[in-house]
Amino acid sequence: MGIIFSLLLGCLAGFCAGKLMKGGGFGIIMNIVLGLFGGVLGGWLFDMLGISWGGILGQLGTAIIGAVVILWIASLIKK
C-alpha cells in the first residue's frame, strides 16, 4: 500500500507543481509524470539537507517542492 500511496502523492504533487509554475508546465500528463520523479528528488534533497517534515502534508510538500524543481529544470532544457 505504501508504493501506491507514494505514486498517488507524486501524481498530485505533479499536478500542483504544474499549477504553481508560470505557464502551467508541460501539460497535465507530463506534469504528473515529472511529479513522480519530483517526489523522489524532493525526498532525496530534503534528506541530504537534514530536513524532515512529518505526516501526509509534509510528504506532499516535499514532493511538490521536488516537482517544481524538476519542472524548472525541464523548462530550462526546453528553451
Residue pairs with C-beta under 8 A, 6 or more apart in sequence:
6 39
7 36
9 39
9 56
9 59
9 60
9 63
10 32
10 35
10 36
10 37
10 38
10 39
10 40
10 63
10 67
11 32
11 35
11 36
12 35
12 60
12 63
13 35
13 38
13 39
13 42
13 60
13 63
13 64
13 66
13 67
14 31
14 32
14 33
14 34
14 35
14 36
14 38
14 67
15 28
15 31
15 32
15 35
16 35
16 60
16 64
16 67
17 25
17 31
17 34
17 35
17 38
17 64
17 67
17 68
17 70
17 71
18 24
18 25
18 26
18 27
18 28
18 31
18 35
18 71
20 64
20 68
21 68
21 71
21 72
21 75
23 75
24 31
25 31
25 34
25 71
25 75
26 34
26 71
26 74
26 78
31 67
31 71
34 67
34 70
34 71
34 74
35 63
35 67
35 70
37 66
37 67
37 70
38 63
38 64
38 65
38 66
38 67
38 68
38 69
38 70
38 71
39 62
39 63
39 66
39 67
40 66
41 66
41 67
41 69
41 70
42 62
42 63
42 64
42 65
42 66
42 67
42 69
43 62
43 63
43 66
44 66
45 65
45 66
45 69
46 52
46 53
46 62
46 65
52 58
53 59
53 61
53 62
